Amino acid sequence: MTLPITYLFVPGNRPERFDKACAAGAGAIVLDLEDAVAPADKALARNAIADWIAAHPEAAARVVVRINDTNSACFADDVALMKALGIVHVMLPKVESPGQVDALVGATGAAVKVLPLIESARGVANVDRIAAAGGVQRLVFGTLDYGVDLDLSGDDLGLIYPSSRIAIASRCADIASPVAGVTPTLDDEARIRADLAFARAFGFGAKLCIHPRQVAVIHAACLPSAEERNWAERVLAAAESGEGAVQLDGKMIDRPVVLKAQAILARSTHG
């Protein structure tokens, strides 16, 4: 199954934005019940999501709902909504232990696909066990909250270690590549591309978006260039036509090179 490379956040209490978000071309729409919604508006947001899903059942497959964390007073009501609507993809914030994932899966049922948000030092410290928890589809790195938790200076240096840990934990748990955090600057395409390139260097395969106009930039940056696709096609053609050791452009084509070429062509069809 091909997973999204863009996850576009929409406040759950702003239903007038739901259709626009769907039209933006993101792989997944994240209807947010957590940070984007004030406590007084949580019930309103749940009702808005329920009404919209009922009116747009065809969109349900693209919907991810970010619920409130397991320690929140809203958790039980959020879970009840997920069960009532049959929402499969759930983003769980502030995950610091596999027990929180277990609590969500136990409350919603085995069909749920959990995207745990790793947002703290404790979450990173326990990320191997979180990634291996039942029901986890892929991890999400909440870079902004992580930076606050550790009082980081704001550059990328403080994200090197957690990014490595999250990506390695994902690979060892045999789950999908993780999702990179948001870029808060809306109009700085260079910053978005730089943030994505940083995350891709560690093996991240998707990114959170906070505005529709970020989607196309991320898609364009994630998809292989024409030169990369051409190289990959030539590698596979050479590998298929040769016996034993094969060279292309003076370089040996061995199994890792073939696998890289296959991965590039697979990303060409990713959405």
ZIHU-V832230 format. One record per helix or strand of 3 or more residues. SS is the DSSP state (~ for helix, > for strand). FROM is the first residue (numbers start at 1). TO is the last residue. If there is no record, write none. Layout:
# ZIHU-V832230
{{SS	FROM	TO} {SS	FROM	TO}}
This chain:
# ZIHU-V832230
{{>	6	11} {~	15	23} {>	28	32} {~	39	55} {~	57	62} {>	63	67} {~	75	85} {>	89	92} {~	98	108} {>	113	118} {~	121	125} {~	127	131} {~	143	150} {~	156	172} {~	189	201} {>	206	209} {~	212	222} {~	226	241} {>	246	248} {>	251	253} {~	255	268}}
